[in-house]
């Protein structure tokens, strides 16, 4: 058990329809974080002022 690796294995990038998860590098304490990138699933339309009656 003392020969266990001290680093986490590299995790492949996770992809789904609206988000992508990537593994970040470990910090000095050994914590490995994950970055989540969201794709927008709504279209933005520029606002137009309504006509005056």
JORASUL-V953148 format. One record per run of one state. SS is the DSSP state (~ for helix, > for strand, _ for the rest). FROM is the first residue (numbers start at 0). TO is the last residue. If there is no record, write none. Layout:
BEGIN
SS:FROM:TO ; SS:FROM:TO
END
This chain:
BEGIN
_:0:12 ; >:13:14 ; _:15:17 ; >:18:22 ; _:23:32 ; >:33:37 ; _:38:52
END
